[in-house]
Amino acid sequence: MKVKLFEYTRRWEKEDFEKEINDFMATVEVLDVKFSGTPSSESFNSVAIVLVLYR
């Protein structure tokens, strides 16, 4: 098993972030996906982390 992490912050366009994850998942055998969101130290900002467990 392998792990791939994707991090979303305001510097990304949401659609580009989703496309990067979807494109990656289309090329591997996905076992599980986890999502976590946390506030950032910057005002009115948050960080989203997507973990893809794959083979």
Secondary structure, 3 states (H helix, E strand, C coil): CEEEEEEECCCCCHHHHHHHHHHHHCCCCEEEEEEEEEECCCCCCEEEEEEEEEC
